[in-house]
Amino acid sequence: MVHSKRTKGEPISGPLLCEKAIQINKKLGGSADFKASTGWLKNFKSRHGIRELDIQGEILSGDSAAAEKYKETFSKLLKDEGYSLDLVYNADETGLNWKALPRKSLASKREKAAPGFKVSKERITIMVAANATGTHALPLLMISKSKKPRCFKNVTCFYLLPTNHKRMRG
C-alpha cells in the first residue's frame, strides 16, 4: 500500500497508516482490541523499512505527455522555420542561501551532541540562462526581495509594513 501510494506521489502519514491498519484488521476479522498505537507504528515501519522523508520538488506536478507533445511541436517549428539552436534559450531560477551554515558537523566520540544555530533563510533568487547549444550563457540575473510578493497576487488591498533591510543592487 505504502509503495503504491508513494509511486503515485501521494504523501503517507503515520496516522493515515494507522487508520488503514485498523480497517484491514476489521476486514480480516482480526482481534477486536487491536489498536494501531504509536508503538505498533514504530515497529511496523522498522519491520518494513519505512522511513519519513521530506517531500521535495514538483516532479509529479508536470504533465509528461503534454511535455513530450510540446517538444515534438517545437522541434517541428524550429525545423520548418529554419531556426538555429543557437537562437533557442532556456532560463530557470534557483535560490541561493548565502548565509547558510553546514547542517552536519564532525564530532569526537566523547561529544553527545553537536549544538547548532537556527537555519538562516536569507536568500536571493538567481536566474540562469543559456542557448540550446551551450555556446552562449547570459550573465546571472540576481533578484532581491520583491515589493509585491507573489503570495499577494490576488489581494486588492493590503498595507505595506516598513522594512529595515537594504535593497541589493545588481
C-alpha positions as CSV (number, residue, x, y, z in Angstrom):
1,M,0.0,0.0,0.0
2,V,2.7,2.5,1.0
3,H,4.8,1.8,-2.0
4,S,1.9,2.1,-4.5
5,K,0.7,5.3,-2.9
6,R,4.3,6.8,-2.9
7,T,4.7,5.7,-6.6
8,K,1.7,7.9,-7.4
9,G,3.3,10.7,-5.4
10,E,0.7,10.7,-2.7
11,P,2.1,11.5,0.8
12,I,1.5,9.0,3.6
13,S,1.4,10.0,7.2
14,G,1.7,7.9,10.4
15,P,-2.0,8.5,11.4
16,L,-3.2,7.6,7.9
17,L,-1.2,4.3,8.0
18,C,-2.6,3.5,11.5
19,E,-6.2,4.2,10.3
20,K,-5.7,1.8,7.3
21,A,-4.3,-0.8,9.6
22,I,-7.4,-0.7,11.7
23,Q,-9.6,-1.0,8.6
24,I,-7.6,-4.0,7.4
25,N,-7.8,-5.6,10.8
26,K,-11.6,-5.3,10.8
27,K,-11.9,-6.7,7.2
28,L,-9.7,-9.7,8.1
29,G,-11.7,-10.4,11.3
30,G,-8.7,-9.7,13.5
31,S,-8.6,-9.1,17.2
32,A,-11.3,-6.6,18.4
33,D,-8.9,-5.0,20.8
34,F,-6.3,-4.2,18.1
35,K,-5.0,-0.7,18.4
36,A,-2.6,0.8,15.9
37,S,-0.6,2.7,18.6
38,T,2.5,4.7,18.1
39,G,4.5,1.7,19.3
40,W,2.8,-0.5,16.7
41,L,3.5,2.1,14.0
42,K,7.2,2.3,15.0
43,N,7.6,-1.4,14.9
44,F,5.7,-1.7,11.6
45,K,7.9,1.0,9.9
46,S,11.0,-0.7,11.2
47,R,9.9,-4.2,10.1
48,H,9.1,-3.0,6.5
49,G,11.9,-0.5,6.1
50,I,9.7,2.6,6.0
51,R,11.2,5.9,7.0
52,E,10.0,9.5,6.9
53,L,11.3,11.8,4.2
54,D,10.8,15.5,3.5
55,I,8.7,16.0,0.4
56,Q,10.7,17.8,-2.2
57,G,10.3,19.2,-5.7
58,E,7.5,19.3,-8.1
59,I,8.4,16.4,-10.4
60,L,5.0,14.8,-10.1
61,S,3.2,18.1,-10.9
62,G,4.2,18.1,-14.5
63,D,2.2,16.6,-17.4
64,S,4.7,14.3,-19.1
65,A,2.5,13.5,-22.1
66,A,1.9,17.2,-22.8
67,A,5.6,18.0,-22.4
68,E,6.5,15.3,-25.0
69,K,3.9,16.6,-27.4
70,Y,5.3,20.2,-26.9
71,K,8.8,19.0,-27.6
72,E,7.7,17.4,-30.9
73,T,5.7,20.5,-31.9
74,F,8.6,22.8,-31.0
75,S,11.2,20.7,-32.9
76,K,8.9,20.8,-36.0
77,L,8.5,24.6,-35.7
78,L,12.3,25.1,-35.5
79,K,12.9,22.8,-38.5
80,D,10.1,24.3,-40.6
81,E,11.1,27.9,-39.9
82,G,14.8,27.3,-40.2
83,Y,15.7,28.5,-36.7
84,S,19.2,27.6,-35.3
85,L,19.5,26.1,-31.9
86,D,21.9,28.9,-31.2
87,L,18.8,31.2,-31.1
88,V,16.9,29.0,-28.6
89,Y,17.4,29.9,-25.0
90,N,16.3,28.3,-21.7
91,A,16.1,30.1,-18.4
92,D,15.4,28.9,-14.9
93,E,15.6,30.4,-11.4
94,T,17.1,29.0,-8.3
95,G,17.5,30.1,-4.7
96,L,20.9,30.9,-3.3
97,N,21.1,30.7,0.5
98,W,24.0,33.0,1.0
99,K,24.2,32.8,4.8
100,A,23.6,29.1,5.2
101,L,25.9,27.1,7.6
102,P,26.5,23.4,7.2
103,R,23.8,21.2,8.5
104,K,26.2,18.5,9.7
105,S,29.4,18.6,11.7
106,L,32.2,16.2,12.6
107,A,32.4,15.5,16.3
108,S,34.6,13.3,18.6
109,K,33.2,10.2,20.2
110,R,33.1,11.9,23.6
111,E,30.6,14.6,22.3
112,K,27.0,13.6,22.9
113,A,25.5,16.3,20.6
114,A,26.6,18.9,18.2
115,P,24.7,22.1,19.1
116,G,24.0,24.4,16.2
117,F,22.2,27.5,15.1
118,K,18.8,28.2,13.6
119,V,19.0,27.8,9.9
120,S,19.2,31.1,8.1
121,K,16.5,31.7,5.5
122,E,18.3,34.7,4.0
123,R,18.5,34.0,0.3
124,I,18.4,35.6,-3.1
125,T,16.9,34.4,-6.3
126,I,19.2,33.9,-9.3
127,M,18.2,33.3,-12.9
128,V,20.5,31.4,-15.2
129,A,20.0,31.3,-19.0
130,A,21.9,29.8,-21.9
131,N,21.2,28.8,-25.5
132,A,20.4,25.2,-26.5
133,T,23.9,24.5,-28.0
134,G,25.6,25.8,-24.8
135,T,27.7,28.3,-26.8
136,H,26.3,31.4,-25.1
137,A,25.3,31.9,-21.5
138,L,23.7,35.2,-20.3
139,P,25.2,36.9,-17.2
140,L,23.5,35.8,-14.0
141,L,20.4,37.8,-13.1
142,M,20.1,38.4,-9.3
143,I,16.7,39.2,-7.9
144,S,16.4,40.7,-4.4
145,K,13.2,40.9,-2.3
146,S,10.0,41.7,-4.1
147,K,8.0,44.8,-3.3
148,K,4.9,42.9,-4.3
149,P,5.3,39.2,-3.4
150,R,3.5,36.5,-5.4
151,C,1.6,35.4,-2.3
152,F,-0.3,38.8,-2.6
153,K,-1.1,38.4,-6.3
154,N,-4.9,38.5,-5.9
155,V,-5.1,40.7,-2.9
156,T,-6.6,44.1,-3.9
157,C,-5.9,46.0,-0.7
158,F,-3.1,45.4,1.8
159,Y,-0.9,47.5,4.0
160,L,2.9,47.6,3.4
161,L,4.8,47.3,6.6
162,P,8.0,49.3,6.9
163,T,11.1,47.2,6.5
164,N,14.6,47.9,7.6
165,H,16.5,45.8,5.1
166,K,18.8,47.3,2.5
167,R,17.9,46.6,-1.1
168,M,20.5,44.7,-3.1
169,R,21.6,46.2,-6.4
170,G,22.7,44.0,-9.3
